[in-house]
C-alpha cells in the first residue's frame, strides 16, 4: 500500500524553510501559540490542496506521532489541526474526526535530530508500534507528524500497517518535509535548537501561559548538566516540578542511567518540600 503524502512546506535549501526557524524551535519545546499556528496552517493547506477537490465522506481518524506516556510536540499541533479541520468538515457536510493513538514501546536518550538516515533507522528499528486495529476498520487514516527528514518514522508506520493488515486509505501529513537529499539530516537539529541554546531559554516558554509539556523538553531537562539543571529547577513552580517527575516516571526515564542524577534530585527536592510543609 502506498500512502498519500502531503507536506505543507518543502525544504529545498538551508536559508529559506518557508517558516521561521525560531518558531519551529519554540514549537518543539512546547510553545502552544506556535503549535496552534502550525496546526491551523497544516489543516488549511491540506484542505486547500487536497480536501477541497477530494472530499472524504467516510469517517476520518487523525493519529499523532507515536508516543509512550508523554506526548510529542506534534500532539499539541494535532489538537489545533483537528479543531480547524472539524469546522471545515461540518460546513461541508462531513463527519467530525475521531482520534487514535499509536503506542510505542521503547524510549531512548539519543537526539534523533542529529543522526544520519542510517543511524535513525538503526535506532528506531528496535522500536515497535501498536494501534487498535478494530477501531480503525473502514475509516480513512491521517497520520500527522511535524517533519519528514529521512522517512524512517513513516517506514515504521507502514511496517505497523502491514503487520496489522490494515486496508484503510492512509494519508501521511507533515508540517514540513526535507526534499533536497543533498542536505544532511542533521538540519533537523539546526531547526530544533535554533532558539533554544540552553536550559535557561526554556523559562520564557514554560511561564508564558501557553505551554504544553512534551517528550523533547523533558529529555532535554533530564539530560542537562547538573549545575545548570539545579539552578533552573529552583526557578520553577511546584506544579511544574511534580509534573516533570511524574511524566519522567511514566516514560520509564528512571531506567536510563544518564538521567539518574537529575531525576534523583527532583525526587529529593519534592520529598524535602513535602517534609517542610508537614
LINTA-V951194 format. One record per helix or strand. SS is the DSSP state (alpha for helix, beta for strand). FROM is the first residue (numbers start at 0). LEN is the number of residues. If there is no record, write none. Layout:
BEGIN
SS;FROM;LEN, SS;FROM;LEN
END
This chain:
BEGIN
beta;3;8, alpha;20;8, beta;30;1, alpha;31;20, beta;59;4, beta;66;1, alpha;72;19, beta;97;3, beta;102;2, alpha;111;3, alpha;116;8, beta;128;2, alpha;132;4, beta;139;9, alpha;151;13, beta;169;9, alpha;186;6, alpha;198;8, beta;210;1, alpha;214;8, alpha;225;9, alpha;237;13, alpha;252;3, alpha;256;21
END
